[in-house]
Amino acid sequence: MKLDPRTPVLVGGGQVNERDGGVEPVDLMVRAARAAAAGAGSARLLEHVDSVRVVGLLSWRYRDPGALVGERIGARVRHTGYSGNGGSTPQVMVNGAAEDIAAGRADVVLIGGAESWRTRTKLRAQKIRPDWTVQDESVPAAEIMVTDVPMAAASERRIGLDRPSYVYPLFEQALRISAGRSPAEHSEFIGGLWSRFSKVAATNPHAWVQREYSATEIATPSPDNRMIATPYPKLLNSNNMVDQAAVLLMCSVETAIRMGVPRENWVFPQSGTESHDTYAVAERGALDGSPAIRIAGQRALSLARIGLDDLAYVDVYSCFPSAVQVAANELGLALDDPGRPLTVTGGLTFGGGPWNNYVSHSIATMATLLRESPGAYGLVTANSGYLTKHAMGIYRTEPPAGGFRRIDVQDDVDREPRVTALLSYDGRAVAESWTVVHDRDGNPDRGFLAARTPGGERTLVFTTEPDALAELVESDVAGRAVRVASDGTFVLDGR
């Protein structure tokens, strides 16, 4: 097949772990960019980067980090881009870069990000501000290419349900109830799932934690594995305490040839899709499902003209076990297939969770595996917010017949049923899902509960009452009657 010279190709993926600390994010990105160029087999490629697209950073503020990266790699960059917060951003940026390269709007695109969060956290504890690069107001801010994912619906904000480590346990409880498992059985189940992820990380040279954990170690609270929010102790949460960077290099086929990138290093994006579930958690049709993942996954496969069984490798976004289970269920992937694990990195707990940039690592790792298995297909899924925004990408070492295809499937997702959310409700309801947040000493601190009214609406409520917290931790209250007050609090009725 004769290739269109504008066909987009992923030629390099570089990853960096900075365990000694002290290195600012843009310098970590520069290291990763050089590693990506070395992996591509063409150091000259960096000089020809004309667009730098940086995934949003949390550990340091730059007005235009792409401009700094461009300067430090010696490129004459014509365009820089930046993003808001959201873990789906790297795949969205790859989808966009593929379209821009195909259309001639860009030729060599650098995509990536970095976090020095471990360093910043340590320095903050000592009240030290690092002497890192500061761009003053004279530096124009980079174009925002991907906006923040909304994460502050009024129904969540009014009760303090304000972070992923509080919300994903609600999805987990709903999954347990749907599966018909007891709390103890489900704890063992998700410990086993995460143990399999740690096994992959143990053999990944770029993983932050290269150790296999047992299911019992992961699921059992201990001084080193304190409970965060039931049923998730620390080892079932994303690990953001990392200093990591990953960079992807994409270009046109004609440029890859001109820059001397060996053909065996080419990986072609086949298809890309994007979508989002309802921004308000309370409006989700089901707390253990995601129409957006199902529809986006189906369309990504159909655009690539393959079926699920054609996938040799998969990396499912893995901030929490519930995210993996929902995605696997919606896509039709087995949770325990030894021949096709659900991660190629080890996930955000063990591979490392550098805030918005994890998927840059998963794409770089996927590309390496595909180069080692010419002709095989790989799927990367990406997620932002509370299982909210999603992006999919399919990759292969062979070019896609008919070229790269991308589509936003939101119109189809919007036709899926939703639940009416009540901001305020006073009356009887039934417990649907719940979690209890623990303080740093391991004591129950605050309980969150999703309740369904007699009319089928959903309301999100909370409690700080010690007896109620103890019962939520110790008992299975699924389907239990509750009394909800208009101020957002609730009381469990007697059995």
Buried (B, 14 or more C-beta within 10 A) or exposed (E): EEBEEBBBBBBBBBBBBBEEBEBBBBBBBBBBBBBBBBBBBBEEBBBBBBBBBBBBBBBBEBBBBBBBBBBBBEBEBEBBBBBBBBBBBBBBBBBBBBBBBBEEBBBBBBBBBBBBBBBBEEBEEEEEEBEBBEBEEEEEEBEEBBEBBBBEBEBBEBBBBEEBBBBBBBBBBBBBBBEEBEBEEBBBBBBBBBBBBBBBBBEBEBBBBBEBBEBEBBBBBEEEBBBBBBBBBBBBBBBBBBBBBBBBBBBBBBBBBBBEBEEEBBBBBBBBBBBBBBBBBBBBEBBBBBBBBBBBBBBBBBBBBBEBEBBBBBBBBBBBBBBBBBBBBBBEBEBEEEEEBBBBBBBBBBBBBBBBBBBBBBBBBBBBBBBEEEEBBBBBBBBBBBBBBBBBBBBBBBBBEEBBBBBBBBEBBEEBEBBEBBBEBEEEBBBBBBBBBBEEEBEBBBBBBBBBBEEEBBBBBBBEBEEBBEBBBEEBBBEBBBBBEEEBBBBBBEE
